[in-house]
Amino acid sequence: MNTADSLRLGFATGYWSAGPQPGAAEAVTTADELGLDSVWTSEAYGSDALTPLAWWGARTSRVRLGTAVAQMPARTPTATAMAALTLDHLSGGRFVLGLGASGPQVVEGWYGQPYARPLERTREYVDVVRQVLRREEPVRLDGRQIQLPLSGGTGQGKALRATVHPLRADLPILLAAQGPKNTELAAEIADGWLPFLFSPRLSDVYAQRLAAGFARRTAEARPASEFEVAAAVPVSLGRDVAEAADRLRPHLALYIGGMGSASTNFHRRAIERLGYEAACAEVTRRWTAGDRGGASAAVPTDLVLDVALAGNPAQLREQAVAWRESVVTTLVIQTDPRVLPQVVAALRE
């Protein structure tokens, strides 16, 4: 549980649509000037997470620079480790590697990679990244998903060790997770959890899942007391809850009705676990029928306030109390980059 002063604030630049969000570069600089803990970039199947972080992060000096998330199927684990150690050197030890498995639609449709057994693949992937960063010996893994050196190749593959000495062997690795098993895995093998569509109302449930993972944590890992929970939280500043919530309904409708495949949508499942099965069914029905406006209108205000902050400054501060009392250690603000200073001011008063 956090005290009023211990909950850190971060800023998520979000996904690009046709191009960079207006004001995103300036907001990253502002986040640094305001003393925010971190800024985070994302990727799906358009812009990547690493390039903007390096480009915009070059203008900063204090704020931590994190990926939320870098998709594992986009790069081999050694390529991801190379990018991580490179950015960590360039930023003076401010890089945070947030990883995510993505879903079958993107993994198989965009990256052409198999999706089966994502938990197993995640465990092996993190193992390889950590081996690269520790640089104790050449990287080897004889896994079911990953083999280094490659098994069944030409036979000329050689176990290698990074030529560059990483700045930090214990560079933080955080995992994006929504399902119970994935959340437990994050607590077991990672340095933090990147939840999305988190509800402080279920903080005790999340704490139980994290505890189950902590029970399997190895002695080499950071203490569970240092584990980070950096939750991405949509924030809309307006005259009142009704006006502000209306701005967030399309965002949530997209994740409920338009993300993933017809049979696999982890975002919709996460919201259904909050008790909104009927609302999710209606949003999905309207979205599938092409009624985007109707899908947005079908998102209940209670749902918006369960996973987001919406309202005037006083209302945002009141709503944030529940987040401060939850397992969240960093509230990562998702908002229009141009109003970031006003949102931060509201949450800090």
C-alpha positions in Angstrom: 0.0 0.0 0.0 1.2 3.5 -0.8 1.2 6.7 1.2 0.0 9.9 -0.3 3.5 10.8 -1.2 4.9 7.4 -2.3 2.8 6.8 -5.4 5.0 7.7 -8.3 3.7 9.3 -11.5 4.7 8.3 -15.1 3.5 9.3 -18.5 2.6 7.0 -21.4 3.0 8.4 -24.9 0.6 5.8 -26.2 0.3 4.2 -29.6 0.8 6.2 -32.8 -2.2 6.3 -35.2 -1.2 7.7 -38.6 1.8 9.4 -37.0 3.2 10.7 -33.8 0.7 12.2 -31.3 0.7 16.0 -31.4 2.7 17.2 -28.4 4.2 13.9 -27.5 7.8 14.9 -27.9 7.2 18.1 -25.8 5.3 16.1 -23.2 8.3 13.8 -22.7 10.5 16.8 -22.0 7.8 18.2 -19.7 7.7 14.9 -17.8 11.4 15.2 -17.1 11.1 18.9 -16.0 8.1 18.1 -13.7 10.1 15.3 -12.0 7.9 12.4 -13.1 9.3 9.0 -12.4 9.1 7.6 -16.0 7.9 7.9 -19.5 6.7 4.9 -21.5 6.3 4.1 -25.2 4.3 1.4 -26.9 4.2 -0.6 -30.1 1.6 -2.7 -31.9 1.9 -3.0 -35.7 2.9 0.5 -36.8 5.6 2.5 -34.9 8.0 0.7 -32.7 8.6 1.4 -29.0 12.4 1.8 -29.0 13.0 4.5 -31.6 10.8 7.1 -30.1 12.1 6.4 -26.7 15.7 7.0 -27.8 14.8 10.1 -29.9 12.6 11.8 -27.4 14.6 10.5 -24.4 17.7 12.2 -25.7 16.1 15.5 -24.6 15.8 14.3 -21.0 18.2 13.9 -18.1 16.3 12.4 -15.1 13.2 10.6 -16.0 13.3 6.8 -16.5 12.7 5.6 -20.0 10.6 2.5 -20.4 8.9 0.3 -23.0 5.3 -0.5 -22.3 5.6 -2.7 -24.1 8.2 -4.0 -26.5 6.6 -7.1 -28.1 8.6 -10.2 -27.7 7.7 -11.7 -31.1 9.0 -8.6 -32.8 12.6 -9.4 -31.9 14.8 -12.3 -30.8 15.6 -12.1 -27.1 19.3 -11.3 -27.8 18.2 -8.5 -30.1 16.0 -7.1 -27.4 18.8 -7.4 -24.9 21.2 -5.6 -27.3 18.7 -2.7 -27.6 18.2 -2.6 -23.8 21.9 -2.4 -22.9 22.4 0.1 -25.7 19.7 2.4 -24.5 20.8 2.0 -20.9 24.3 3.1 -21.8 23.0 6.1 -23.8 20.6 7.2 -21.1 23.1 6.8 -18.2 21.2 3.9 -16.6 17.6 5.1 -17.0 16.2 2.4 -19.3 13.5 0.0 -18.1 12.6 -3.0 -20.3 8.9 -3.7 -20.4 8.0 -6.8 -22.3 4.7 -8.3 -23.6 3.6 -11.3 -25.5 0.9 -9.6 -27.5 -2.0 -11.7 -28.9 -2.3 -14.3 -31.6 -3.7 -11.9 -34.1 -0.5 -9.8 -34.0 2.0 -12.5 -33.2 0.9 -14.8 -36.1 -0.6 -12.2 -38.5 2.0 -9.5 -38.3 5.2 -11.1 -37.1 4.6 -14.6 -38.5 5.6 -16.2 -35.3 3.9 -19.1 -33.5 1.7 -18.0 -30.5 1.3 -21.3 -28.7 2.5 -21.6 -25.1 3.1 -17.9 -24.4 3.9 -18.4 -20.8 6.7 -20.9 -21.6 8.0 -18.6 -24.3 8.0 -15.6 -21.9 10.0 -17.5 -19.3 12.6 -18.6 -21.8 12.8 -15.2 -23.4 13.5 -13.4 -20.1 16.1 -16.1 -19.2 18.0 -15.2 -22.4 17.8 -11.5 -21.9 19.1 -11.8 -18.3 22.0 -14.0 -19.5 23.0 -11.3 -22.0 22.8 -8.6 -19.3 24.8 -10.6 -16.7 27.4 -11.3 -19.3 28.9 -14.1 -17.1 29.4 -16.6 -19.9 28.2 -17.2 -23.5 24.5 -17.4 -23.8 23.0 -20.9 -24.0 19.5 -22.1 -23.7 18.1 -25.5 -24.7 14.4 -24.6 -24.3 11.2 -25.9 -25.9 10.7 -22.5 -27.6 14.2 -21.0 -27.8 17.5 -22.7 -28.6 20.8 -20.9 -28.4 22.9 -21.9 -30.3 20.2 -23.0 -32.7 19.3 -26.7 -32.6 19.0 -28.3 -36.1 20.7 -25.6 -38.0 23.9 -25.9 -40.0 25.8 -27.0 -36.9 28.1 -23.9 -37.1 26.3 -21.9 -34.5 28.5 -20.8 -31.6 27.4 -19.7 -28.1 28.4 -16.1 -27.8 28.7 -13.4 -25.1 27.9 -9.7 -25.8 30.9 -7.7 -26.9 29.5 -4.7 -25.0 29.7 -4.7 -21.2 26.2 -3.8 -20.0 26.0 -0.7 -17.7 23.7 -2.7 -15.3 23.5 -6.4 -15.1 20.3 -6.0 -13.1 18.6 -3.7 -15.6 14.9 -3.8 -14.6 12.6 -6.1 -16.6 8.9 -5.7 -16.3 6.2 -7.9 -17.8 2.8 -6.9 -19.2 0.2 -9.3 -18.0 -3.6 -9.4 -17.6 -4.5 -13.0 -16.9 -4.0 -14.6 -13.5 -1.2 -17.0 -14.6 0.7 -14.3 -16.5 0.5 -12.0 -13.5 1.9 -14.7 -11.2 4.7 -15.3 -13.8 5.6 -11.6 -13.6 5.9 -11.8 -9.9 8.1 -14.9 -10.2 10.6 -13.9 -12.8 10.4 -10.2 -13.4 11.2 -7.0 -11.5 7.8 -5.5 -12.0 4.3 -5.8 -13.5 2.7 -3.6 -16.2 -1.0 -4.0 -15.7 -3.5 -2.5 -18.1 -7.2 -2.1 -17.3 -6.3 -2.4 -13.7 -9.1 -1.7 -11.1 -8.1 -0.7 -7.6 -11.3 -2.3 -6.4 -9.7 -5.7 -7.0 -6.4 -4.8 -5.5 -6.6 -7.6 -2.9 -7.1 -10.1 -5.7 -4.1 -8.8 -7.6 -2.1 -8.9 -4.4 -2.9 -12.6 -4.0 -1.8 -13.4 -7.5 1.5 -11.5 -7.0 2.0 -13.3 -3.7 1.7 -16.7 -5.5 4.4 -15.6 -7.9 6.6 -14.2 -5.1 6.5 -17.6 -3.4 8.4 -19.1 -6.4 10.9 -16.3 -6.7 14.5 -17.3 -6.7 17.1 -15.9 -4.3 18.9 -14.2 -7.2 16.0 -12.0 -7.9 15.3 -8.5 -6.5 13.4 -8.7 -3.2 9.7 -8.7 -3.6 9.6 -5.5 -1.5 11.3 -3.7 -4.5 8.8 -5.1 -7.1 7.2 -2.4 -9.2 3.6 -2.3 -10.3 3.4 0.4 -13.0 -0.2 0.6 -14.1 -1.2 2.4 -17.3 -4.3 4.6 -16.4 -6.4 6.5 -18.9 -6.9 10.1 -17.5 -9.4 12.6 -18.8 -9.5 16.1 -17.4 -12.8 17.9 -18.0 -15.6 20.1 -16.4 -17.1 17.0 -14.7 -17.2 13.2 -14.8 -19.8 13.0 -17.5 -17.8 15.2 -20.0 -14.5 13.6 -19.2 -15.8 10.0 -19.3 -17.2 10.6 -22.8 -13.7 11.2 -24.0 -12.6 7.8 -22.7 -15.5 5.7 -23.9 -14.2 5.3 -27.5 -10.8 4.2 -26.1 -12.3 1.5 -24.0 -14.8 0.5 -26.7 -11.8 -0.2 -29.0 -10.1 -2.5 -26.5 -13.3 -4.3 -25.7 -14.7 -4.7 -29.2 -11.9 -4.1 -31.7 -8.8 -5.7 -30.2 -7.7 -9.3 -30.7 -9.5 -11.9 -32.7 -13.1 -13.0 -32.4 -12.2 -15.7 -30.0 -9.2 -14.2 -28.1 -9.3 -10.7 -26.7 -7.3 -10.5 -23.4 -8.5 -6.9 -22.9 -12.2 -7.8 -23.0 -11.5 -10.7 -20.6 -9.9 -8.4 -18.1 -12.9 -6.2 -18.1 -15.3 -9.1 -17.9 -13.4 -10.2 -14.8 -14.4 -6.9 -13.3 -18.1 -7.9 -13.6 -19.0 -6.2 -16.9 -19.8 -9.3 -19.0 -23.1 -7.9 -20.3 -21.7 -4.5 -21.2 -18.7 -6.1 -23.0 -21.2 -8.3 -25.0 -23.1 -5.2 -26.1 -20.1 -3.2 -26.9 -18.7 -6.0 -29.0 -22.0 -6.6 -30.8 -22.2 -2.9 -31.8 -18.5 -2.7 -32.7 -18.7 -5.8 -34.9 -21.8 -4.4 -36.6 -19.7 -1.3 -37.5 -21.5 1.0 -35.1 -18.5 2.6 -33.4 -20.5 5.4 -31.9 -23.0 3.0 -30.4 -20.2 0.8 -29.1 -18.7 3.8 -27.3 -22.1 4.8 -25.9 -22.5 1.3 -24.5 -19.4 1.7 -22.2 -20.9 2.3 -18.7 -19.6 5.3 -16.7 -19.0 2.9 -13.8 -16.6 0.9 -16.0 -14.8 4.1 -17.0 -14.3 5.0 -13.4 -13.2 1.5 -12.5 -10.2 1.6 -14.7 -9.6 5.3 -15.4 -9.7 8.7 -13.9 -12.2 11.2 -15.3 -13.4 14.6 -14.1 -12.3 18.0 -12.9 -9.1 18.4 -10.8 -10.9 17.8 -7.5 -12.6 14.7 -8.8 -9.3 13.3 -10.2 -7.7 13.7 -6.8 -10.6 12.0 -5.1 -10.6 9.1 -7.5 -6.8 8.7 -7.2 -7.1 7.9 -3.5 -8.1 4.3 -4.3 -5.1 3.9 -6.5 -2.8 5.2 -3.8 -4.2 2.5 -1.4 -3.7 -0.3 -4.0 -0.7 -2.4 -5.0 0.2 0.1 -7.7 3.6 1.8 -7.2 3.6 4.0 -10.3 0.5 5.5 -11.9 1.3 5.8 -15.6 -0.8 8.6 -17.0 -2.4 8.1 -20.4 -3.7 11.4 -21.5 -3.6 14.0 -24.2 0.1 15.0 -24.1 -0.9 18.7 -24.4 -2.7 18.6 -21.0 -0.1 16.6 -19.1 1.0 19.5 -16.9 -2.6 20.2 -15.8 -3.2 16.5 -15.0 0.0 16.2 -13.0 -0.9 19.4 -11.1 -4.3 18.0 -10.3 -2.9 14.7 -9.0 -0.2 16.4 -6.9 -2.3 18.9 -5.1 
